[in-house]
Amino acid sequence: KLAKYGFGVGNPRKDEERGGHVCLTHDDAYRIAAALRGEGVIPDFREPNVIRLAPVPLYVSYEDVYNLINIIEDIVINKKHEKYSNERTLVV
């Protein structure tokens, strides 16, 4: 659903090579990560273009994941991330 907006998957595809995080790649990942924080989602940004998310199975539901995808889509469609600076700070 997010590929059409320039997102990619930054995780290895083989089960034995990946951990519990989901990594989304995007050319404007830094500002999208900042916009996610503005929407109440706590991502982790990694240089150069990775938004890292931690869907903990003990308390994150499928509905939560579905809602997150909709939040990301809304951010990009409505260009909400463009109001955030691309200047790097110590904490994103």
ChimeraX commands (.cxc) that place a marker at each C-alpha (Angstrom):
marker #1 position 0.00,0.00,0.00 radius 0.5
marker #1 position 2.87,2.42,0.75 radius 0.5
marker #1 position 5.12,1.44,-2.18 radius 0.5
marker #1 position 3.24,3.80,-4.50 radius 0.5
marker #1 position 4.38,6.68,-2.26 radius 0.5
marker #1 position 8.06,5.79,-2.53 radius 0.5
marker #1 position 8.38,3.50,0.50 radius 0.5
marker #1 position 10.43,0.34,0.51 radius 0.5
marker #1 position 11.09,-2.43,3.02 radius 0.5
marker #1 position 14.50,-2.17,4.63 radius 0.5
marker #1 position 14.39,-5.50,6.44 radius 0.5
marker #1 position 16.00,-8.71,5.24 radius 0.5
marker #1 position 13.36,-11.05,3.78 radius 0.5
marker #1 position 14.69,-14.26,5.37 radius 0.5
marker #1 position 13.27,-14.95,8.85 radius 0.5
marker #1 position 16.64,-15.95,10.29 radius 0.5
marker #1 position 18.24,-12.67,9.17 radius 0.5
marker #1 position 15.83,-10.15,10.68 radius 0.5
marker #1 position 14.83,-9.03,14.14 radius 0.5
marker #1 position 11.63,-7.62,15.59 radius 0.5
marker #1 position 11.76,-4.18,13.99 radius 0.5
marker #1 position 10.07,-3.14,10.77 radius 0.5
marker #1 position 12.20,-0.82,8.65 radius 0.5
marker #1 position 10.59,1.39,6.04 radius 0.5
marker #1 position 12.83,3.26,3.63 radius 0.5
marker #1 position 11.91,6.56,1.97 radius 0.5
marker #1 position 13.86,9.46,0.48 radius 0.5
marker #1 position 12.17,11.82,2.97 radius 0.5
marker #1 position 12.28,9.43,5.94 radius 0.5
marker #1 position 13.63,12.02,8.39 radius 0.5
marker #1 position 10.71,14.40,8.00 radius 0.5
marker #1 position 8.16,11.59,7.81 radius 0.5
marker #1 position 9.53,10.24,11.12 radius 0.5
marker #1 position 9.11,13.71,12.62 radius 0.5
marker #1 position 5.53,13.89,11.30 radius 0.5
marker #1 position 4.80,10.46,12.81 radius 0.5
marker #1 position 5.86,11.82,16.19 radius 0.5
marker #1 position 3.47,14.70,15.62 radius 0.5
marker #1 position 0.71,12.11,15.14 radius 0.5
marker #1 position 1.59,10.30,18.39 radius 0.5
marker #1 position 3.60,7.47,16.80 radius 0.5
marker #1 position 7.12,6.96,18.17 radius 0.5
marker #1 position 9.44,5.83,15.36 radius 0.5
marker #1 position 13.22,5.58,15.28 radius 0.5
marker #1 position 15.03,7.27,12.39 radius 0.5
marker #1 position 18.27,5.75,11.06 radius 0.5
marker #1 position 20.54,7.37,8.50 radius 0.5
marker #1 position 20.33,7.70,5.66 radius 0.5
marker #1 position 16.65,6.96,4.96 radius 0.5
marker #1 position 15.15,4.46,7.42 radius 0.5
marker #1 position 12.08,4.72,9.63 radius 0.5
marker #1 position 12.31,1.94,12.18 radius 0.5
marker #1 position 9.19,0.74,13.98 radius 0.5
marker #1 position 8.83,-1.84,16.75 radius 0.5
marker #1 position 5.47,-3.64,16.62 radius 0.5
marker #1 position 5.63,-5.53,19.91 radius 0.5
marker #1 position 3.29,-8.53,19.59 radius 0.5
marker #1 position 2.29,-8.50,23.27 radius 0.5
marker #1 position 0.30,-5.30,22.92 radius 0.5
marker #1 position 0.28,-4.17,19.27 radius 0.5
marker #1 position -2.71,-5.53,17.36 radius 0.5
marker #1 position -3.31,-5.99,13.64 radius 0.5
marker #1 position -5.68,-3.05,13.91 radius 0.5
marker #1 position -2.84,-0.91,15.33 radius 0.5
marker #1 position -0.65,-1.82,12.34 radius 0.5
marker #1 position -3.51,-1.05,9.93 radius 0.5
marker #1 position -4.04,2.33,11.60 radius 0.5
marker #1 position -0.31,3.10,11.40 radius 0.5
marker #1 position -0.29,2.46,7.65 radius 0.5
marker #1 position -3.25,4.83,7.29 radius 0.5
marker #1 position -1.43,7.48,9.37 radius 0.5
marker #1 position 1.67,7.19,7.18 radius 0.5
marker #1 position -0.44,7.38,4.03 radius 0.5
marker #1 position -2.25,10.47,5.36 radius 0.5
marker #1 position 1.08,12.15,6.20 radius 0.5
marker #1 position 2.40,11.64,2.67 radius 0.5
marker #1 position -0.81,12.36,0.74 radius 0.5
marker #1 position -1.45,15.56,2.67 radius 0.5
marker #1 position 2.26,16.48,2.76 radius 0.5
marker #1 position 2.16,16.91,6.53 radius 0.5
marker #1 position 5.85,15.99,6.72 radius 0.5
marker #1 position 6.79,19.03,4.66 radius 0.5
marker #1 position 6.17,21.35,7.61 radius 0.5
marker #1 position 9.06,19.65,9.45 radius 0.5
marker #1 position 12.68,20.62,8.95 radius 0.5
marker #1 position 15.09,18.25,7.26 radius 0.5
marker #1 position 17.89,19.57,9.51 radius 0.5
marker #1 position 19.17,16.70,11.61 radius 0.5
marker #1 position 19.00,16.94,15.40 radius 0.5
marker #1 position 20.33,14.59,18.04 radius 0.5
marker #1 position 16.93,13.01,18.76 radius 0.5
marker #1 position 14.17,12.39,16.24 radius 0.5
marker link #1:1,2 radius 0.2
marker link #1:2,3 radius 0.2
marker link #1:3,4 radius 0.2
marker link #1:4,5 radius 0.2
marker link #1:5,6 radius 0.2
marker link #1:6,7 radius 0.2
marker link #1:7,8 radius 0.2
marker link #1:8,9 radius 0.2
marker link #1:9,10 radius 0.2
marker link #1:10,11 radius 0.2
marker link #1:11,12 radius 0.2
marker link #1:12,13 radius 0.2
marker link #1:13,14 radius 0.2
marker link #1:14,15 radius 0.2
marker link #1:15,16 radius 0.2
marker link #1:16,17 radius 0.2
marker link #1:17,18 radius 0.2
marker link #1:18,19 radius 0.2
marker link #1:19,20 radius 0.2
marker link #1:20,21 radius 0.2
marker link #1:21,22 radius 0.2
marker link #1:22,23 radius 0.2
marker link #1:23,24 radius 0.2
marker link #1:24,25 radius 0.2
marker link #1:25,26 radius 0.2
marker link #1:26,27 radius 0.2
marker link #1:27,28 radius 0.2
marker link #1:28,29 radius 0.2
marker link #1:29,30 radius 0.2
marker link #1:30,31 radius 0.2
marker link #1:31,32 radius 0.2
marker link #1:32,33 radius 0.2
marker link #1:33,34 radius 0.2
marker link #1:34,35 radius 0.2
marker link #1:35,36 radius 0.2
marker link #1:36,37 radius 0.2
marker link #1:37,38 radius 0.2
marker link #1:38,39 radius 0.2
marker link #1:39,40 radius 0.2
marker link #1:40,41 radius 0.2
marker link #1:41,42 radius 0.2
marker link #1:42,43 radius 0.2
marker link #1:43,44 radius 0.2
marker link #1:44,45 radius 0.2
marker link #1:45,46 radius 0.2
marker link #1:46,47 radius 0.2
marker link #1:47,48 radius 0.2
marker link #1:48,49 radius 0.2
marker link #1:49,50 radius 0.2
marker link #1:50,51 radius 0.2
marker link #1:51,52 radius 0.2
marker link #1:52,53 radius 0.2
marker link #1:53,54 radius 0.2
marker link #1:54,55 radius 0.2
marker link #1:55,56 radius 0.2
marker link #1:56,57 radius 0.2
marker link #1:57,58 radius 0.2
marker link #1:58,59 radius 0.2
marker link #1:59,60 radius 0.2
marker link #1:60,61 radius 0.2
marker link #1:61,62 radius 0.2
marker link #1:62,63 radius 0.2
marker link #1:63,64 radius 0.2
marker link #1:64,65 radius 0.2
marker link #1:65,66 radius 0.2
marker link #1:66,67 radius 0.2
marker link #1:67,68 radius 0.2
marker link #1:68,69 radius 0.2
marker link #1:69,70 radius 0.2
marker link #1:70,71 radius 0.2
marker link #1:71,72 radius 0.2
marker link #1:72,73 radius 0.2
marker link #1:73,74 radius 0.2
marker link #1:74,75 radius 0.2
marker link #1:75,76 radius 0.2
marker link #1:76,77 radius 0.2
marker link #1:77,78 radius 0.2
marker link #1:78,79 radius 0.2
marker link #1:79,80 radius 0.2
marker link #1:80,81 radius 0.2
marker link #1:81,82 radius 0.2
marker link #1:82,83 radius 0.2
marker link #1:83,84 radius 0.2
marker link #1:84,85 radius 0.2
marker link #1:85,86 radius 0.2
marker link #1:86,87 radius 0.2
marker link #1:87,88 radius 0.2
marker link #1:88,89 radius 0.2
marker link #1:89,90 radius 0.2
marker link #1:90,91 radius 0.2
marker link #1:91,92 radius 0.2
view
